[in-house]
């Protein structure tokens, strides 16, 4: 909205979970740019409240994730109903998942890159910590106490809620953000976290992309990510715009091999160090360099 205002454009965001009548009212006033989720845009089209026939520019953000999560049918429905002069596919990890979309709907496609072809993890510090199941929440609490703003990624919605309860029991103010929460609850948690009133936000991968919150100094992978792309996107919530940041991956005994493979995919080779929640190094992870300790001990 601030960017659009500077250049005299009217915008509206339309997405599920929010008041559709309020969105319709905004559309009826006339807008230049619609930022939408595919499903809600199709719903509005079926209601006769929006037409995409005269769209000049289509931007498909996080194009590969759209494909991974099964949104391609909705995206293709929209593409069949519009003839944009320009179509832009954005993502930090464009890959073969979007090739079908490119070949079917794009004319004379051109690839532009503002980073290297390989995912980059150089902007942040990485720590891989071997932990014990019963001590995991306390380890996270110790990490949060040593930071300013910490985002913790859990694999499931239930796991995120459970971790929030465990952190609160350890005296950490935390809230969850995931797809089962009402839009108002998600927005409230994000606002409190962004304002610094909440030191910890526990999220599923719904927050792995698109969140741009200033001052996030620590990202914790409570559950290791599914693949190297997820690691890149989750980790990218810190060390943004030239700032520093620490990324911590917690590893259970039966996850070590999978995490070692993950490291290789993102170009890392770092020790997995066993820690307990009373380890003083957890309070200042940025100053602790396990790889230097490993070299000094000859490991």
C-alpha positions, -999 to +999 in steps of 0.1 A: +000+000+000+027+026+008+045+018-025+012+020-045+003+053-029+035+069-040+028+062-076-010+068-075-022+033-077-052+018-058-047-018-045-068-044-028-059-078-012-084-106-015-079-139+002-099-166+020-106-164+057-114-126+055-147-108+050-156-113+013-182-085+014-156-060+025-134-071-003-162-068-028-169-032-016-132-023-022-133-038-057-165-019-066-147+014-059-122+005-086-086-007-082-055-009-103-038-038-086-054-069-071-032-091-048-051-124-045-050-160-036-063-181-066-092-196-048-107-163-035-102-147-069-121-175-086-149-172-060-152-135-068-153-142-105-181-168-101-201-141-081-196-117-110-177-092-088-144-094-108-133-100-143-097-109-153-103-105-190-085-072-193-056-079-169-024-065-184+002-080-161+000-112-141+026-119-113+026-154-099+045-152-066+062-183-052+054-201-084+071-233-074+053-235-041+020-231-060+029-262-080+041-281-049+009-275-030-015-284-058-027-249-067-019-253-104-055-262-114-067-228-100-038-209-115-044-225-149-082-217-146-072-180-142-047-182-171-074-196-194-096-166-186-070-139-191-046-128-218-020-107-200+006-088-220+032-099-195+034-129-171+060-130-143+068-160-122+086-152-090+104-175-066+137-179-049+138-215-061+122-218-096+126-253-107+111-281-129+078-280-110+067-249-130+080-260-164+046-272-175+031-238-168+060-221-187+057-243-217+019-241-219+011-205-212+042-183-217+054-170-250+092-163-255+100-169-218+132-153-204+149-162-171+162-134-149+182-141-118+192-117-091+210-144-071+231-174-081+215-206-095+224-224-062+205-215-030+227-192-010+231-195+028+261-173+032+242-144+048+235-162+080+251-183+107+241-219+110+240-241+140+230-278+141+222-290+176+216-326+187+190-326+213+169-350+234+131-353+229+122-344+264+145-314+265+136-298+231+111-272+243+135-261+271+163-258+245+141-236+224+132-215+255+170-210+262+175-199+226+146-174+227+159-159+259+191-151+241+175-133+212+152-105+203+128-121+178+128-158+172+107-177+146+104-214+154+092-237+126+072-269+134+061-295+109+024-297+119-003-274+132-008-295+163+029-296+169+030-258+167+002-254+192+018-280+216+052-262+214+035-228+222+020-244+254+054-259+263+072-226+258+046-207+279+052-233+307+089-223+305+080-186+309+083-177+272+057-155+257+048-172+224+020-175+198+013-198+169+005-191+133-009-218+110-037-225+086-062-237+112-063-203+130-087-176+122-073-148+100-078-124+129-058-146+153-030-149+127-028-112+121-029-104+159+000-128+165+020-113+136+014-078+148+025-086+184+056-103+171+065-076+147+061-049+173+084-068+197+057-075+223+061-113+216+096-127+215+087-160+199+064-169+169+059-207+163+048-214+128+042-241+102+056-236+067+027-212+060+051-186+073+082-199+055+076-175+026+063-140+022+068-129+058+091-099+060+094-089+096+122-066+106+147-076+133+142-114+133+176-125+146+170-162+151+152-189+131+148-223+147+139-255+128+122-273+156+114-300+131+139-303+103+125-291+070+113-315+043+139-305+018+166-280+010+141-256-005+121-255+027+154-249+046+162-220+024+128-203+026+124-209+064+159-197+071+154-166+049+131-151+075+163-139+092+195-121+078+173-100+056+183-067+039+219-070+050+212-078+086+228-107+105+210-137+118+214-172+132+196-204+119+193-233+143+183-268+134+174-292+162+183-328+155+171-359+172+193-391+172+173-406+143+174-375+122+212-371+119+216-388+085+188-368+069+202-336+083+236-344+069+221-349+035+203-316+039+235-299+047+251-312+015+222-300-006+226-264+007+264-264+005+271-267+043+294-289+062+290-282+099+292-304+130+261-315+148+268-307+184+250-323+214+235-297+238+212-296+268+189-267+277+212-255+305+241-250+281+252-213+284+262-212+248+225-212+238+221-177+251+247-163+226+246-185+195+260-158+172+293-158+192+296-196+194+313-213+165+311-251+168+331-257+137+361-239+152+357-260+184+356-292+162+388-282+144+406-274+176+397-308+190+408-325+158+374-339+149 
